[in-house]
């Protein structure tokens, strides 16, 4: 399950980055903002997974 969550986080980050760049390139501020939001969502998901890994007993 954790690997799936990590992959989903990376996917959200990548998709958000693409939307952010494309939005900036074409001058579409709403697409750019949507990309920033999606990238942030991926960042938060990744941070959550890293925290779970840090707390998990080895």
Order of alpha helices (4+ residues) and beta strands (2+ residues): alpha-alpha
